[in-house]
Each structure stands twice: as structure tokens, then as C-alpha cells.
């Protein structure tokens, strides 16, 4: 990407999209395109088409999505599948229509089967049953991957799907009804400390293992992928299985290579927040997938590696949360 390339970051106000936008700005990209949800509803096909016709982006980072934790996925399954299917269908189709050079579609590690071998390789996609608590969201993201693959085959587009592990960072969602586990725990421990509570209740057994990446690391990986030389980028776009016989989806995992239990995560956040009470686990609440650790060897072989440790990242995110959280 040239410094004056027209680059559209869809979802630029969200956790992932805002990190990508900040990364591009820090590198000197001067022609960034962004549009808030109240200005453009990407589930609206006609509005999305008009936007692309007017803006004519050359590169697209598709980070716009409806996201949430176990509770949100369980409560709003229809919204999670409908809105995400609509967003990615409209954006990717219009990217093809206006001749976008490269597009990066952001998915999630939940696309992989619940009981798949660990760590999760890109080729494990569609190899078994999905985790039921987030299946609507996962199916939508899998459809997005297949759309990238199909458009690459039929229209020779440069659509690549990146699958980040669990993200956290500035701009995260701290709503206890809809957030993911890490920001939810940050808020719970913070409020417990402020209120002088004696304990914090954590959903589930605490035994599932998860991998976490700071959004700034993820953004660095995404920009790295979009700036790969043509030969390397083309090699990631997926082959035609009907001709080669090889299952080669256009997917690249983005992870740290390290995971930990929810129990250990809770203890780390407790220490960072400096909460003095007890941690109590509620096994009546769902655990979700037992383990989700990405195999990111494809990305590391290209020359990229995560740099920020979880402990350093938690210190950064709690400082940001503390400075911006309304304590009234």
C-alpha cells in the first residue's frame, strides 16, 4: 500500500478497526476512509454500494461486525448471524465491483470446531461441530471466508481472511451484558475494588484455556499482511480444491502462541487492579469451548511475531480503562 492509497477501514470506531486505523496513521498513511455506523449502515446494500461508488477505495480492512461474549451470543443469535452476513456480503461484493486491489476480512478463532486438535491450524476449518454458544456468529464468519475464497476463484480478487485470537485493548466493550471475558473481568474487579466488595464471581469453572492478544499487536499483523509482496500475498488467497485436491482456505491465523486458563487470567487481572478480595467461580454458568489456541506458524513463517506480553497489555488496558471509565 502506498502512503497516499485510498484505504477504507470498515468498523474504524470498534476495538479492531480503531487499532488498525491508529496503526495506519502512525505509519504515515494519509488517505484513510472511515464512516461511523450512524452515517452508514453496512447492512444496507444500496447505501453500501453508493458509499463505495463515491469513495472508490483501493484497499479495504473489513473489521465491522456485531460481536460479543457468551451471554450476548446466546441472547441475540438471530442478530449475530443476520447482521454479520449482511455486513460482509455487502462490503466484499462492493469491494469487487469497484476494483479494490486487496481486502482483509477479519474473523475470529471461534470459526474452528469446538473439539478440534490444539493448536488450531487453518485447515481445521469445517472439520467438526462448532461451539453452540457462538455458532450463529461463527457460521457467519465462515461464510465470509467462503465468500473471499469464491470471489478469488471466480473474479481473481485479492481477498484474504485473517483470524485473530481473543482481542482486548483501547475501545473495548466493558458492558457486562455483552462484553467478552477479559474486559468483563477488568470491570468486575475494578468495581469490586471501588465498592469494597469481598469477592468477585467469575462465570464457569475457570478451567477453559484462552489466548489473548492486544489490539495493537493485531493491527500490526493486519497491516503487515496487506503490505506483503505480491507473490507472498497471492500464495495466501486459497487454491481451487476442485483442481488441486488440496484444502487450502484463504485464512491466516493471528495469535501469540500462548494461552492460559480463565482462572489464571482472573488472578492476573485481580493483581493488576489490586483487588484484595476472593475469586469465586460459578460452574452453573457455561464454559464455552474447552480450549482455543491458534497455530500462527503460517504468519510467523512470513516474518511477523507478536511483541506485547499479556501482563504488559493488561497494565496498559487497565490504565486506559481507569482513565476513561465513568465511576459515578
VOGU-3710 file (C-alpha; in Angstrom, 3 decimals, decimal comma):
1> xxxxxxxxxx> 0,000/0,000/0,000  1,323/3,409/-0,942  1,186/6,178/1,677  -1,431/8,014/-0,408  -3,525/4,921/-1,213  -7,252/5,219/-0,533  -7,766/2,815/2,377  -11,184/2,077/3,851  -11,268/0,746/7,422  -14,783/-0,600/7,932
11> xxxxxxxxxx> -15,585/-0,514/11,634  -12,935/2,098/12,404  -14,500/3,030/15,759  -14,512/-0,517/17,148  -11,809/-2,385/19,037  -10,120/-3,949/15,992  -10,876/-1,245/13,450  -9,704/1,636/15,629  -6,413/-0,169/16,280  -5,890/-0,671/12,543
21> xxxxxxxxxx> -6,679/2,984/11,888  -4,195/4,129/14,564  -1,525/1,825/13,144  -2,003/3,152/9,618  -1,889/6,746/10,857  1,309/6,069/12,809  2,934/4,729/9,630  2,071/7,843/7,659  -0,907/6,703/5,585  -2,676/9,934/4,677
31> xxxxxxxxxx> -5,790/8,908/2,758  -7,855/6,870/5,214  -11,598/6,467/4,777  -13,943/5,858/7,684  -17,660/6,150/8,253  -19,499/5,753/11,552  -22,498/3,444/11,860  -24,863/6,402/12,245  -23,546/7,697/8,902  -23,534/4,383/7,023
41> xxxxxxxxxx> -25,403/1,168/7,817  -23,341/-1,578/6,177  -26,291/-3,993/6,399  -27,993/-1,701/3,834  -26,926/-2,920/0,391  -27,918/0,218/-1,517  -26,217/2,547/0,962  -23,042/0,437/0,909  -22,987/0,486/-2,882  -23,378/4,258/-3,003
51> xxxxxxxxxx> -20,576/4,655/-0,452  -18,137/2,520/-2,485  -19,074/4,265/-5,736  -18,440/7,632/-4,100  -15,240/6,789/-2,193  -13,571/4,312/-4,593  -11,198/2,729/-2,030  -8,167/0,791/-3,246  -7,727/-1,297/-0,088  -10,266/-2,458/2,493
61> xxxxxxxxxx> -9,869/-3,666/6,065  -13,214/-5,259/6,984  -13,319/-5,023/10,781  -17,005/-4,064/11,060  -19,064/-6,720/12,848  -21,598/-7,389/15,570  -19,572/-9,008/18,367  -19,999/-10,070/21,990  -19,373/-12,690/24,629  -21,248/-15,874/25,531
71> xxxxxxxxxx> -24,229/-14,048/27,031  -24,701/-11,724/24,048  -24,340/-14,612/21,576  -26,936/-16,642/23,491  -29,385/-13,759/23,793  -29,188/-12,367/20,241  -28,363/-15,295/17,898  -30,546/-14,008/15,052  -28,871/-10,607/15,105  -25,396/-12,140/15,198
81> xxxxxxxxxx> -25,920/-14,214/12,082  -28,121/-11,808/10,111  -26,168/-8,593/10,616  -22,744/-10,153/10,155  -23,808/-11,945/6,982  -25,240/-8,711/5,611  -22,207/-6,561/6,502  -19,586/-8,836/4,991  -21,693/-9,691/1,919  -22,277/-6,034/1,088
91> xxxxxxxxxx> -18,710/-4,881/1,734  -16,938/-7,715/-0,091  -19,282/-7,582/-3,083  -18,868/-3,833/-3,460  -15,101/-4,168/-2,999  -15,103/-6,461/-6,021  -17,409/-4,185/-8,030  -15,195/-1,127/-7,578  -11,938/-2,998/-8,223  -10,352/-2,979/-4,758
101> xxxxxxxxxx> -6,789/-4,286/-5,027  -6,723/-6,119/-1,679  -9,209/-6,693/1,123  -8,610/-8,161/4,563  -11,656/-9,755/6,190  -11,369/-10,136/9,971  -12,938/-13,202/11,523  -12,461/-14,949/14,841  -10,947/-18,080/16,336  -14,493/-19,302/17,065
111> xxxxxxxxxx> -14,738/-20,440/13,428  -12,886/-23,611/14,402  -14,619/-26,740/15,735  -15,217/-26,973/19,470  -13,140/-30,129/19,918  -10,526/-29,586/17,217  -6,908/-30,566/17,988  -4,774/-27,852/19,558  -3,231/-25,582/18,431  -5,797/-24,710/15,756
121> xxxxxxxxxx> -4,491/-24,858/12,199  -6,197/-23,018/9,344  -7,010/-26,358/7,689  -9,171/-27,428/10,665  -11,926/-25,176/9,326  -15,214/-27,123/8,870  -13,686/-30,354/10,174  -16,215/-30,914/13,020  -19,026/-29,413/15,116  -18,910/-25,792/16,276
131> xxxxxxxxxx> -19,339/-24,493/19,830  -23,141/-23,996/20,149  -22,972/-20,823/22,274  -21,475/-18,823/19,387  -22,438/-20,927/16,363  -24,515/-18,196/14,600  -21,572/-15,781/14,729  -19,104/-18,486/13,701  -21,241/-19,601/10,743  -21,448/-16,006/9,529
141> xxxxxxxxxx> -17,666/-15,647/9,691  -17,178/-18,988/7,930  -19,487/-17,740/5,178  -17,261/-14,660/4,903  -14,213/-16,862/4,424  -16,009/-18,855/1,736  -17,027/-15,612/0,058  -13,399/-14,448/-0,040  -12,391/-17,835/-1,440  -15,172/-17,896/-4,053
151> xxxxxxxxxx> -14,565/-14,350/-5,278  -10,841/-15,086/-5,543  -11,620/-18,145/-7,684  -14,263/-16,588/-9,917  -13,221/-12,936/-10,065  -9,482/-13,160/-9,267  -9,829/-10,771/-6,346  -7,261/-10,319/-3,587  -9,492/-11,125/-0,603  -7,731/-12,600/2,437
161> xxxxxxxxxx> -9,321/-13,685/5,734  -7,425/-13,042/8,965  -8,479/-14,907/12,108  -7,310/-13,057/15,239  -7,388/-14,716/18,618  -9,311/-13,101/21,513  -8,605/-9,363/21,403  -8,518/-6,679/24,067  -7,358/-3,067/24,144  -8,460/0,585/23,828
171> xxxxxxxxxx> -12,080/0,980/22,774  -13,113/-2,418/24,139  -16,686/-3,122/25,235  -16,988/-3,186/29,042  -20,759/-3,754/29,185  -21,240/-6,775/31,467  -24,228/-7,925/29,395  -22,452/-8,079/26,038  -18,669/-7,981/26,560  -16,051/-10,706/26,209
181> xxxxxxxxxx> -14,424/-12,314/29,229  -11,318/-10,123/29,609  -12,974/-6,677/29,575  -15,825/-8,036/31,706  -13,324/-9,177/34,341  -11,453/-5,865/34,238  -14,684/-4,033/35,015  -15,807/-6,553/37,646  -12,544/-6,387/39,589  -12,357/-2,601/39,272
191> xxxxxxxxxx> -15,891/-2,087/40,567  -15,350/-4,606/43,362  -12,245/-2,683/44,486  -14,014/0,679/44,297  -17,066/-0,658/46,177  -15,048/-2,529/48,809  -16,559/-5,904/47,878  -15,147/-9,056/49,410  -15,337/-11,225/46,281  -15,756/-11,309/42,519
201> xxxxxxxxxx> -17,863/-14,006/40,859  -16,475/-15,366/37,578  -18,616/-17,321/35,136  -17,860/-21,030/34,649  -15,349/-23,377/36,187  -12,274/-21,304/35,345  -10,722/-24,294/33,562  -11,123/-23,360/29,856  -7,950/-22,070/28,243  -7,862/-18,948/26,089
211> xxxxxxxxxx> -5,296/-16,978/24,110  -5,370/-13,174/24,278  -3,793/-10,536/22,054  -3,655/-6,765/22,451  -5,412/-4,995/19,593  -2,245/-3,011/18,747  -0,418/-6,282/18,035  -3,307/-7,484/15,881  -3,320/-4,231/13,906  0,395/-4,531/13,263
221> xxxxxxxxxx> -0,148/-8,047/11,881  -3,012/-6,916/9,639  -1,016/-4,077/8,090  1,925/-6,471/7,679  -0,279/-8,896/5,729  -1,710/-6,195/3,477  1,803/-4,994/2,650  3,224/-8,383/1,671  4,870/-8,617/-1,744  2,516/-9,838/-4,486
231> xxxxxxxxxx> 3,933/-13,366/-4,669  3,591/-13,966/-0,927  0,162/-12,340/-0,718  -1,160/-14,344/-3,682  0,052/-17,579/-2,077  -2,333/-16,965/0,844  -5,501/-16,488/-1,208  -6,517/-20,160/-1,340  -6,294/-22,719/-4,086  -9,043/-24,311/-6,169
241> xxxxxxxxxx> -9,625/-27,597/-4,381  -11,547/-28,997/-7,358  -8,340/-28,731/-9,398  -5,549/-29,289/-6,862  -7,245/-31,703/-4,457  -5,724/-29,733/-1,562  -7,812/-27,997/1,118  -6,247/-24,548/1,224  -8,617/-21,823/2,536  -7,546/-18,156/2,270
251> xxxxxxxxxx> -7,100/-17,900/6,037  -4,219/-16,699/8,206  -4,332/-17,069/11,988  -3,146/-14,133/14,110  -2,155/-15,167/17,615  0,515/-15,035/20,291  1,172/-18,771/20,552  0,447/-18,710/24,319  -2,730/-19,422/26,282  -3,800/-19,653/29,917
261> xxxxxxxxxx> -6,812/-20,736/31,961  -9,615/-18,326/32,779  -8,669/-18,944/36,406  -5,125/-17,687/35,752  -6,458/-14,743/33,743  -8,741/-13,744/36,624  -5,795/-13,861/39,021  -3,674/-11,700/36,686  -6,436/-9,097/36,382  -7,006/-9,181/40,149
271> xxxxxxxxxx> -3,313/-8,388/40,661  -3,250/-5,607/38,056  -6,378/-3,965/39,509  -5,045/-4,512/43,061  -8,243/-6,104/44,340  -7,812/-7,706/47,778  -10,879/-9,968/47,886  -11,590/-13,522/46,764  -12,327/-15,005/43,340  -15,373/-17,297/43,249
281> xxxxxxxxxx> -16,238/-19,395/40,191  -19,840/-20,170/39,226  -19,896/-23,597/37,497  -23,616/-23,219/36,725  -22,612/-20,741/34,021  -21,379/-22,002/30,606  -17,666/-22,514/29,980  -17,784/-22,425/26,187  -15,067/-24,161/24,172  -12,546/-26,013/26,401
291> xxxxxxxxxx> -9,533/-24,541/24,642  -8,781/-22,143/21,780  -5,115/-21,727/20,916  -4,254/-20,697/17,376  -1,427/-22,157/15,341  0,061/-18,965/13,905  3,045/-20,630/12,248  1,898/-19,549/8,773  2,123/-15,902/9,852  5,390/-16,267/11,742
301> xxxxxxxxxx> 6,942/-18,007/8,727  6,220/-14,821/6,765  8,257/-12,815/9,273  5,742/-11,473/11,822  5,606/-12,231/15,550  3,575/-10,892/18,478  5,576/-8,478/20,648  3,378/-7,459/23,602  3,107/-9,765/26,637  -0,262/-10,315/28,298
311> xxxxxxxxxx> 0,883/-8,820/31,584  2,134/-5,640/29,886  -1,020/-5,484/27,818  -3,236/-5,787/30,912  -1,339/-2,977/32,607  -1,912/-0,781/29,551  -5,584/-1,650/29,177  -6,367/-1,117/32,845  -4,676/2,288/32,826  -6,774/3,213/29,776
321> xxxxxxxx> -9,941/1,854/31,420  -9,262/3,652/34,696  -8,715/6,983/32,958  -11,881/6,741/30,849  -14,367/4,759/32,931  -17,263/6,710/34,441  -17,107/5,901/38,165  -20,294/7,669/39,133
//
